[in-house]
């Protein structure tokens, strides 16, 4: 299993980039919030924001890309009796199967 091997047949380069951007934004925000909470408690110096937030952004973006590009989609997996038409479930009508 290589890092750049595509295992999701529905993934496109554009969708993987969008997942990477979304993961990076979420990671950056969470990194900033984590740094800010520690900074306000005076447990972390101010300059740590220039290390903590970019690395959180990078690694969460990488994780977002990998989730879209490498995890196979669940489409095509049969569900258990969900959303099946009435013909497959059995047509139970009130008149005992007789025509009107």
N, C-alpha and C positions, 0 to 999 in steps of 0.2 A: 504494500500500500504506500504509494508515493504521496508526497505533500500536494503535488499539483495534479494528481489524477482525479478526474471527474467521476463521481459515483452517483450523483443525482442527475438522471437523464433530463429533467425539466429545467435544470439550472442553465442560465446563460451568463456570459461575462457581465452583462449589465445588471442582472439580478444579484450576482455575487458582489459587484461593486456597491450596490445599494445596501445590501446586508452589512458590508464592511463599513460603510459610512454610518449607518444606523448604530452598529455596535460601537464604533468609535465615538460617536456623539454621546451615547448612553454611558460608555466607559469614562469619557472625559468629565461628564457631569458628576457621576458617582465618585470619581477620583477627586474632583474639586470639593465635593461635599465632605468626603472623608478627610481630606487635608484640612478643610476649614474647621471641622469639629475638633480635630486634634490641635490646630493652631489656637483656637479660642480657649482651650484648656491649658495652653502654653506648654504642650507636650511635644510640639514640632516647630522647628524654626520656619521663618517665612520663605527662605530660599528653597525649601523642600518642595514647594509647589511647582518649581521648574523641573523637578525630577519626577515627582509622583504623578502629576496629571498627564504629561506626555506619554509616559509608559503605560498608564491605564488606558489612554486613548488608543495607543498602538496595539496592545495585546487584546483589548476588547474588539477592536476592528478586525484583527486577525481571526479571532474566534467567530465573529459574525460572518466573515467570508468563508471560513471552513465549514460552518454549519450549513450554509447554502450550497456550497460547491461539493462537499464530500458526503454529507449525510443523505442517504437515499430517501426519496419522497415516499410517503405512504399511499399515494394514489395507486389504484389498481388492486389494493389489498381488499378482499371481500369482507364486508361488515357482517355482523351476525343479525340477520333478519331485520335490518333497519332499512327503511325506505324502499321496501320491495313492493311491487305492484300487487293488487288484490288477486290477480290470476295466479301468481306464484304462492301466495299464502293460502289460497283456497277461497273460492267465492261462496260465502255463506249468506244466502238470502232467506227471507222470512217465508217464502211460499214453498219450501221444500224442494226446490229445483224445478218446479213446474212452470211452464210458460204462462204468461198472463193471458 
